[in-house]
Amino acid sequence: MKYLASFVRKDLFFDFCLPELISVCEMFKVPLKWDKNFSYDINNDPLLFIDIPDSPELAQKICERAILTKNIIKVISSGLSYEELLSKVNIEEFLPESSSEETFKFEVDQRGRVMSQDEKLDIIQKFHIFNFKGKVSLKAAKRVFIVIDNHHRGVKYFGKLIGGKSDGNKIFIII
């Protein structure tokens, strides 16, 4: 299954992100694939689409061992603007998420520019159109949705955290 791997932003370790991910996947005997023709420039864009078996537990194991992999995200939609990002969400496929009573939270991850808290809140507010039924829980969310504004490529991604770190310090597994 295709996921988006998001690497930590530590300038000293950029060259090690992909080799570390490859090694960890080999250790778990997980076939890792990525588009080798994709212009991968981790110094400017620490995101990479990867293909691994569809298993949240496996994604979590990988993130626990690969310190330079911040998280693995199941991409729900992508677009060049927030309007396009929202319009590309398949409502029928997303209905189980929006109608779930489980707690949730949103995070906004900006790549290549700094955003104020007000800007991040404005982005999160755009998702009210999906009428989430669950309660917001910033500390104990069962589901974490992430919006990535990738300024380097001009693309925005909306996805669900499958495995890894939320807020950069806690490990979550989201099923």
N, C-alpha and C positions, 0 to 999 in steps of 0.2 A: 504494500500500500504506500502511496506517496504521502510524505510528510515534509514539513519545513523544519529543518534543524537551525536553531538560533544559537550562535556561539557567544561566549562572554566577550566583553570588550576590554581586553587587557593587551595593550600595545606590544608588550614584550613577548607575548605568547601566540600571536596571530599565526605564525608559521607552523605551529604545532597542532592547531585545532583539527584539521582534516586527518592528518596522520594518527592522532590520538583516537578519533572516532573510528577510523578503519581498524586500528589495533583492538579496540574494545569490542567491536562487532566480531572480529576474528576470534577473540577470546571466548565469546558466547556462541560461536559457530553460527552467526547471523549473516546471511548474504546481504551485503550492503551494495546498493547501486546508486549512481547519480549520473547525471548527464555530463560526460567528460568534455563535451563541446560547449557547455555553458561557460561563459566567461566569468570565472570564479576569482574574485579579487577580495579576499577576506580583509585586507587592510582597510577597504572602503565599504565593504558590504558583508558583514558577518552572518549571512543567511545562505542556506543551501538546501535545495530540494533533494531529498533522499528517498529511496525506495527500500523499505524493510517489511517483514511480515506484519500483518495487522494484529498487534498484540500490545495493549497498554502496559501489561506487566513487563514485556520485553523492552519497550521504550523506556520504562522507568529504570530497569536494570542498567540499560546503556547509560542513561543520564546520571545514575548514582556512581558509576565507575569513570565516566568521562568528565573530568572536572572542567574542561573547557567548553563543553556543550551545555548551554544554559537550559534549553528545553527543546522538546519535540512537539510540534503543533500539527493538528489536523486542520488543514486550510478549508474553510467553508466557502469563502469567496475572495476575489481579488479585483482590484480596479485602479484606474488612474486618478479617480476622484472618490470622495466619500459617497456621493450620489450613486456612482457606478458600483462601488463596493456593496452598498445596500441593495441595489436593484438586482445584483447577480446572486443573491442568496436564494437558493431553491426553497421556497416556503414549505412545500410538502415534506422535503427531507429534514428541514429545520424544526418542524412542528413538535416532534418529541422533546427537543431541547427547550423550546420556548414555553411549552405547556407543562413542563416538569415542575413539581413542587419542591425539588431539591434546591438548597441554597446555591448561590452563585455570586461571582464578582467579575468585574471587567478590569483589565489592565491595558494601558496604552504604552507601547514601546516605540520610541522615535529613534530612527537611525539616520544620522547625518545632520541633525539640527536639534536644538533645545526647544522644548515646549513648556509653557507655563501650566500650572495646575488647572487654571481656568480653561485653557485650550483643550487639555485632556478631558475635562468634564464636559465641554461642548461636544467633543467627539463621542463620548459615552452616551450622552443624551440622544444622539441621532438614532441609537438602537432601540429607543422606546417603541418604535413602530412594530416591534415583534411581540409586544405585550407579554413579557416574561411573567410567569405565575409564581415562581419561587421567590423567596426573600433574599435580599442582598446580605451577604455576610463577608466582611472584609478580612476577618481573622480565621474563620472555619468554613470556607466555601467548599461545597462538594464538587462544584464545576467552576472552572476558570476560563473565561473567554478573553482572548488577546487580540488587540488591534495593533498592527505594526505599520507605522508610517515610514516607509523606506525612501527617504529623501534622495539617496544616491541613484536609485533606479526610477524614481517617480511613481512607484507602485505602492498601493496600500493592501494589506492582507487582513482578513478577519478569520480567526480560527479558535479552536478549542485546545486547551493544554492537555496533551496526552501523557506526557511524563516530563519530569525535570523540576526546575526551580521556579517558583512564583515569587515575585518581588525580590529575586536575587538571593534569597537566604533560606527559604524553606523548601523541602522536597514534598511534592504532591504526586499522588497517582489518581488520575481521574478516569473512571470507567464509564 
